[in-house]
Amino acid sequence: MARGCRRVLLLSGLVLLTAAVAGEEKKRSLGIPALEPIAVGSPARISLYPTELRLAGTRQRGRLVITGHYEDGAEQDLTRVAELSSADTRVARIEDGVLLPTGDGRTEVIASVGGREVSAAVTVSKQRATEPVSFLYGTLAALTKQGCNSGGCHGSPSGKGGFRLSLRGYDPVLDSVTLEREHLNRRTNRFAPLESLLLLKPMARVPHGGGVRLKESDAAYPLLSDWIAEGGRVAGDDNLRCVSIEVFPRERVLHFPAHSQQLVVQAHFSDGSVRDITDLAVYSSSEDAIAKVDDRGLVVAGDAGEVAVLVQFLEYAETARLTFLRDVPGFAWNDPPANNFVDRHVFAKLR
C-alpha cells in the first residue's frame, strides 16, 4: 500500500476514534446512562404485552414489551434482546421490533428469548383502504412530539419568528388556519409538499432559530409530509375522539444489572379502538440523575433510585413509576420499630 494511502487511512481512523470519544464524553457530560447488554439468565417464563393487537388501518403500528419472570420473583425487561417473528408475513411483519400490517387477516406474533416462547394474537383490517392523516391525532400530535408548539417555541403567546401555534395543540381551529393560510401558504405547500416550510424549517434546510427539530427517521416526518400531500385535510376528526391513554408498565421494580425498561403507550378512542402511540408520546423523567428516557419510551437507569416517567399525548397524561435497586454487600434489614401507620407503609416499601 502506498505511503499516502496509509496516511489517509490512519488519519481517517483517528478522526473516527476522536469522534467516538467525543460522543461518549458528550453523553457523560449530559448524564446519559450507558445502555449495557442484558443478562437474560434463565427466566421461569416470559410474558408479552399487549396480549392482543388489532391494527385497523394502514398507518397502525404495534409495539411490544417482553418481560422475563424469574424464580426469585424478579422481573426484567427483555424487549431489546427478544427475537420477534410473525406467523404470517402476508398479514403482518416485524421491522426494528415494531409490528407492521401488510394485509387483512389474522396471525400471531411470537417472542422468543432465554429458551422461552410466548405469542400474541394479531388481527389486521382495512388494508385496502387509504387511511388519511388525522389533523388532530396525526399532525398536531407530531408537532407536539417534536416540541414545535411548546411554551419555549411556537407555542408561546407571541410565537416565534412570526409563527404562532396553540400550546400543545389545545386550539386545533387556530392551528389549522395558521398552517394552511398564513405566510402565503408556504408553510404547507400542497403542490410541492417537500418544499413546505413546515418541513424545511425544523429540518434546518432553511434558517431556523430553533435548530434541527425534525429528521426523516422521526415518526412525525411521514405524518407531516403525508398530511400536506393529502391537501391539509382538517375535517373528519370530530367522529373519533381520544378518551384516555394507557402506559405499560405502570409500576416495576428492577434489580441491577437490569437497568432498562421499554414503555408502550396506547390511546383509547371513542369507538372502542386502541392505537399504539408510543412513538408519538412525549416523555420526561422526574430525576435524570437516576434514569433518562428517550423519545421512543426506552428508560435507562444510571443509578439506583425511583423515577416517575411522565407520558403525555396532547392533553392526556399518565405516569410510569420505576424503581431501580442495587445490591449492597453486607446490608441487612434491621427491622426498625414503627411508631404509626405511616411508618409501617414506608418501612414495607423500603424493605
Disulfide bonds with the S-S distance in Angstrom:
none
